[in-house]
Amino acid sequence: MLTVTQPAATLIVGLVTAADLPRHGGLRIGRNRHWNSLHLSLAAGPAPHESVLIEHDASVFIDRGVVSRVQHHVLDAIHEPHCSAFFLRKPELRQHDALAGLLGLLWAGIGRTSR
């Protein structure tokens, strides 16, 4: 199953609080059918077709259709004063290594679009 890090849980709780959602609100992980990608949103509670994961006092609602895509992954986050981001990584990757790879992909994409 998905594992949630303390930084991700802290960000989830902060977002739920800032959105004035009920205490049992959380982060929803669903599927964007148009792009065939994962979609994150805040929710007041789980939908009937969602699995509920609670770690570090943060709730994550996972659409049953994406459980297989996120199992054996870690939901991690970075939180800076002007920027916050969630990301999925394999458990064997440290946060720093996962972010370095992500930034490398973004930089490569920027290079291709600016030519």
Helices and strands as residue ranges (DSSP letters): E 3-4, H 6-18, E 26-32, E 37-43, E 50-55, E 58-63, H 67-70, E 74-80, E 83-89, H 95-113
